[in-house]
Each structure stands twice: as structure tokens, then as C-alpha cells.
Amino acid sequence: MNTTVQRENQTNTRPVREEFIAPEVNIYETKDGYVLEAEMPGVGKDGLEITLDNNEIAITGRRAAETVTGQPVFRERRLADYRRVFELDPAIDTARIEAKLEQGVLTLALPKSERVKPRKIAVSD
């Protein structure tokens, strides 16, 4: 999935086209919440932006400029940055979301709110 975004350039008022590619993701449900893993090779901690707005979480990863030492003969890898937006389940406790980035894989821990977790109710005598 590719997305083209227009934004205003900081130095003038002409829109600048930015192309983003959607990172591949895996999403798992655990007893305590969800785990989202997004593959974003070439993105470092400084190039990562995660924003939460209402019930949507947006992940943007900007790669460092690549230097090519020779004349490209064949190229499959694109130089676009990454961006993907997810709508969150209302059961997620957004105040406790955690993120880590290791070897180009972003892992988000999306914990369920305590009020929606199953719990046992003791029966009184």
C-alpha cells in the first residue's frame, strides 16, 4: 500500500509530495492486550514518530538518506518512508501503550483496560 501526502515546504508555500509505503505488520492478541509488530528497515529511533489521536494510532518511520557508491544497475528497494494508521479497539488503555524499536522492527504493546479484562468474582457466604 502506497500513500502520497502533500504538505507545505518549510521554505516556501509550494506543496511537497512525500511518498510513504505501508510497513508490513503482525498483530497478536494476548490475555493482557495486543502486540503490533511493524517492519521498518532503515528506520532509527530518531526517525520514528508515533502519534495517538482519539482512537487512531499513526506510525511514521523516516529512513536516513542512502548513499550509493556506484551506478545502480537494478533496484527493487524503494527509498520511500513508512506510514500506517490503525484504529484502536476502545478496550485498549491508551495511557499505557509502550513502544520499542529493535533491528528495524517496531513493537507496540497495546494493553487492555482493566475494566474489560475477564476477572473472577468471589461468591460470598
C-alpha positions as CSV (number, residue, x, y, z in Angstrom):
1,M,0.0,0.0,0.0
2,N,1.5,3.3,-1.1
3,T,0.3,6.7,0.1
4,T,1.2,10.1,-1.3
5,V,0.9,13.0,1.1
6,Q,1.2,16.7,0.2
7,R,2.5,19.1,2.8
8,E,3.8,22.6,2.6
9,N,7.6,23.0,2.3
10,Q,9.1,25.0,5.3
11,T,11.0,27.4,2.9
12,N,8.2,28.2,0.6
13,T,4.4,27.7,0.1
14,R,4.6,25.1,-2.7
15,P,3.3,21.7,-1.6
16,V,5.9,18.9,-1.5
17,R,4.9,15.4,-2.4
18,E,6.0,12.7,0.0
19,E,5.6,9.1,-0.8
20,F,5.0,6.6,2.0
21,I,4.9,2.8,1.9
22,A,2.9,0.8,4.5
23,P,5.1,-1.3,6.7
24,E,4.2,-5.0,6.9
25,V,2.7,-5.8,10.3
26,N,1.8,-8.7,12.6
27,I,-0.8,-8.2,15.3
28,Y,-1.3,-10.7,18.1
29,E,-3.8,-10.8,20.9
30,T,-2.6,-11.8,24.4
31,K,-4.5,-12.2,27.6
32,D,-3.4,-8.7,28.6
33,G,-3.8,-6.9,25.3
34,Y,-2.4,-6.7,21.8
35,V,1.1,-6.7,20.3
36,L,1.7,-5.0,17.0
37,E,5.0,-5.6,15.2
38,A,5.9,-3.4,12.2
39,E,8.9,-4.0,9.9
40,M,10.6,-0.7,9.1
41,P,14.2,-1.5,8.0
42,G,16.5,1.5,7.9
43,V,14.5,3.5,10.5
44,G,16.2,4.5,13.7
45,K,14.8,5.8,16.9
46,D,15.3,9.4,15.8
47,G,13.3,8.8,12.6
48,L,10.3,7.2,14.3
49,E,7.2,9.1,15.2
50,I,4.1,7.5,16.9
51,T,1.1,9.7,17.4
52,L,-2.2,8.9,19.1
53,D,-5.2,10.9,18.2
54,N,-8.6,9.9,19.7
55,N,-8.8,6.2,18.8
56,E,-6.2,6.2,16.0
57,I,-2.5,5.5,16.3
58,A,-0.3,6.6,13.4
59,I,3.2,5.2,12.9
60,T,5.7,7.1,10.7
61,G,9.2,6.0,10.1
62,R,11.7,8.1,8.2
63,R,14.8,6.5,6.8
64,A,18.2,8.1,6.6
65,A,19.3,9.1,3.1
66,E,21.0,6.3,1.4
67,T,24.4,6.8,-0.3
68,V,25.1,4.8,-3.4
69,T,28.7,4.3,-4.3
70,G,28.2,3.1,-7.8
71,Q,25.8,3.4,-10.7
72,P,22.6,1.4,-9.9
73,V,22.0,-1.4,-12.4
74,F,18.9,-3.0,-10.7
75,R,16.9,-1.6,-7.8
76,E,13.9,-3.2,-6.1
77,R,14.1,-1.4,-2.8
78,R,12.3,1.9,-2.7
79,L,13.6,4.9,-0.8
80,A,10.1,6.0,0.5
81,D,9.4,6.4,4.2
82,Y,6.9,4.3,6.1
83,R,3.5,5.3,7.4
84,R,0.5,3.4,8.6
85,V,-2.6,4.3,10.7
86,F,-4.6,1.9,12.8
87,E,-8.0,2.4,14.5
88,L,-7.7,1.2,18.1
89,D,-10.2,-1.0,20.0
90,P,-11.9,1.1,22.6
91,A,-10.8,-1.5,25.2
92,I,-7.1,-0.5,24.8
93,D,-5.7,1.5,27.7
94,T,-4.0,4.2,25.5
95,A,-2.2,5.7,28.6
96,R,-0.2,2.5,29.0
97,I,0.9,1.9,25.3
98,E,4.6,1.1,25.1
99,A,6.9,1.0,22.1
100,K,10.4,-0.4,21.3
101,L,12.5,-0.5,18.2
102,E,15.0,-3.3,17.6
103,Q,16.8,-4.1,14.4
104,G,14.2,-2.4,12.2
105,V,11.1,-3.9,13.9
106,L,8.8,-1.7,15.9
107,T,6.9,-3.5,18.7
108,L,3.9,-1.8,20.2
109,A,2.4,-3.2,23.4
110,L,-1.3,-2.2,23.4
111,P,-2.7,-3.2,26.9
112,K,-6.3,-3.9,27.5
113,S,-8.0,-1.7,30.1
114,E,-8.5,-3.4,33.4
115,R,-12.3,-2.9,33.1
116,V,-12.5,-5.2,30.1
117,K,-10.2,-7.9,31.2
118,P,-12.0,-11.1,32.4
119,R,-11.9,-11.5,36.2
120,K,-13.2,-13.9,38.7
121,I,-15.9,-12.8,41.1
122,A,-15.8,-14.4,44.6
123,V,-19.1,-15.7,45.9
124,S,-19.8,-14.6,49.4
125,D,-21.3,-16.9,52.1
